Amino acid sequence: MIDYHLHTVRCCHARGTLEEYCREGARRGLKEIGFADHFPLDMLDFEPPVKVTMEGKELPQYVEEVLRLSQNKEYPTVRLGIEVDFLPGREKAAQRELSSYPFDYIIGSVHFLGDWDFTNPACAVEYQKCTEEEIMVLYEKYYFLLEKLVESNLCDIVGHLDVIKKFGYRPRNGAVHLIEKLTGLLKDADLCIELNTAGLYTPACEAYPAREILESCCRKGVPVTLGSDAHRPEDVGRDLDKGLDLLRKVGYREIAVFKGRIRGYLKI
């Protein structure tokens, strides 16, 4: 099995050495692991209220360390990934910087609505100020940014599709119309999504994305890969067995893997 969403201490909200993540992956019998730490926001001229990424000067060191670990035959196959934030108007700058490194895959994610890091527990109090109607507006804004991410040609994988639900705030009548439009765009763009099991340990109490989104993606032929979003070595591979079971139930029979930004598949 694979885990393509591992972070490092450089992002300022994770712990453990990269070697510890690799050893845990080996202990769990994973076939491949991929580090996908947060791309430096200072390189996109963006400063969030709370620091959540490495600095630009650290990026070459991160790449070098992951590539070095990929030579160690005692570990699972180690892939070099990165998780880049979609920030409107900064797409070309991000693409320019990303093209300088030999990434195996790039995860594109939305974490910010304006300056608000809506996935950060330190900033979650803002949800409590919202009416039910305003929660729906937040979802519309979030899905609009996802649509723009999909159209940007920035990434290979779209990360944690419905992470806006992280703290348990959801529109009363759901967001089916937003989901169906987005999954159609994913298919048209030939992008992969990830089943991210970190959501099981949040107030949302379910993986990202929800089953109905996975079903829509499966019907439309959108490929899927796996990630734990581990921020601690002990979380490597966490609940990927549950993720695989869910994927099988909705109809998936293979998961996507990447090397040199070329997509392949593993049967499940």
N, C-alpha and C positions, 0 to 999 in steps of 0.2 A: 504494500500500500504506500501512498504518498502523502506528504504534508507540505504544501507549497506556501504556507503563510506563517513564517517564523520571524520574530523581531529580535533586536539586540539591545544591549544596555545603552547604545548610542542614542536611542530615541528619547531617553530621559524618563521613560515610564515602563521599563522592563528591567530584568535582572538576569545575571548568569552569564557565563562565557559562551562563546560560540561552540567551543569544544564540548561543553556540557549539553548543549542542545543536540549536537551530533551523537554523543554517546547515548542520550535518551532515545534518539531515533533508532540507533542500532539495537538497543535493549528491547524496543517494541517491535523489532523486526520490520521496520519500514524499508521499502525498496528505494525511494527517493525522498529527500527533504529539500526544501528551498527556502533560503533566507529572503525575506521581502521587507526589509526595514523601510521606515518612512524617508522619502526623498527630502533633502534639506529645503525647508521653506525659505530660508534666507536667499537661496539661489533664484527664487521666484519673486524676490522683493516683497515678501509677505512675513509679517511678524504677528503671530497669534498672541492672545493674552497670556497663555500658558505655553511654555516651550514643550513641543511634542515631537521634534525631529532632531536628527543630527545636524551639525553645521556643515556648510559647503566644504570646508577644509577637511572634514572627516570622510567625505565620500570616497576619495581614492583609497584611503586606508581600509574602509569597509569592503570595497571591491577586492582589494588585494588579499584581505584576510579570508574572505569566502572562497576565492580562487585557490588559495593555498590549501584550505581544508578539502577542497574538491579532489585533491591529489592523494588524500589519505584513503587507502583501500580498506581500512578497518571500519570506516563509516559507510552509511548508505550513500548512494550517489547524491552529491551535493550540487544543487542548482543555484545560480546567481540571479536573484530577483530583486525587485524594488517596488515599493508601494508609493505612487505619486498622487498627490492631491490634485483634483480638478479645480482650478481657480479660473473663472471666466476672464479672458483677455490675456492669460499667461500661457496658453497652450503652446505657442511657437517657442517661447523661451524654454519651456519644459522639454519639448522635443529636441531642441538644440543641445541641451545639456545631457539628456539621456542617450543621445546618439554617440556620445564620446566613450561609452563603456559597453563591454560585451555581455549584456544581460541576456539570460535565457528566457526571461519573461518579465513583463511589466504589468503590475496590478494598478488599475486606475480606480480611485475611490473618491467619494464626496464626504468630507468631514465638517465642512464649514458652510454656514448660511451667512453670508457677509463675514463679519468678524467673529461670529458665534460658533465655537467648536461644540456642536450639539451632541457629539458622542463622548465628550469628556465629563466624567462624574463631577468634577469641580465646577462645571458650568451648567449642570442639569437643572438647577433651580429655575431657570428661565421657562421651562415647560410648565411649571406650576402657575405661572402668570397668564397662561393662555386659556381662552374659552374653547369650547368644543369646535366652534367655527374657525377659530384661529389655528387649532391643531390641523384641521383640514387644509388650511392655507399653507402651513408649514410643509405638509406632505406634497402639495402641489409644487411648491418651490423646490423641494428636494428632488422630486421626480423630473422636474424641468432641467435641473442641473445634470441629473443622470443622463437624460436624453442628449444634452449637449456634450457630455463626456463620450457617449457612444458615437456621436457624429464627428468627434475630434481627431480620430486616428492616433490617439495618444498611447493606447495600451493594448494588451493582448487579453487580459482578464479584467472583468469588472468586479470589484470587491464588495463583499457583504451588501448585496443589493438593497435590502430594506432595513438598514441599520438605523434609520430614523425611528424605528419602533423600540430601540434599545431600552429605554426607561419605562416602557409600558404604556406610552401615550399613543392612542390610535384613533383614527376617525370613527365616529359612531357607525357610519354606513359603509365603512371599508374604502378601498381605493382600487376597485377592479378596473375601472376605466383607465387609470394611470398605468396599471400593471400590463394590461393588454397592449397598450401603445408601446410601452418600453420593450417588451419582449419581442414585438415585431421589429423594432429598430435593431435590437441585438442580433436577430437573425439576418437582417439585411446587411449589417456591418460585419458579419461573420466573426463575432466576438464570443469569447468564452465567459461563463460566470463561474463563481466559486460557491460551493456549499461550505459555509463557515460555521463551525460548531461552537464558536465562542458565545453566540447568542443564548445558548442553553444556560449560561451562568450569569445572565443579566435579568432585570425585572421582566423583560419580554418573554423569557422562559421557552424560547424556541430558536432553532438555528436560523441563520441568514442564508438564503431567503426562506420565507414561509412555504409550506407545501403547495399552496395554490399557485405561487410564482414558479416553483419548480415544475409543476404540471404544465403550466403555460409554456415554459421554455422547452420542455420535453416534446410537447405537441408540435412545436415549431422547429425542432431540430437544433436548438441552441446547445452547444457543448458545455460540459461542466467539469470542474476540477475540485480538489479538496484542500481545505486549510483549517488549521486549528486556531490561527491568530495567536499563537503562543507568545506570551510575554515573560514566561518562566520556563526553565528547562523541563520541569515536571509536567508541563502542559503540552509538550510535543505529542502529537497524535491523539490528543484527548477526544474521545467520543467519535472518532472517525468511523468506528464500527456502526454506530447509530446513524451516522451520515450515509454510509453505504447502504444500510438497510432501507433508509428513506428513499434514496435514489432508485433502488430496485423497485420499490413499491410504486413509484410514480412512472416507471417505465424505462429508466436509463439502463443500458447494458455495458457502457464503457465510460471511462473518465479520461479527460485530456491531460497530457503531459507535454512538457516543452523542453527544447534544447535549441539555443541560438535563435530564439523567437520563432521557431518552427514547431507547429503543433502535431503531436502524435496521439495515440490512444492506447489505453490498457483495458482489457476486458475485466468486468467485475462480476 
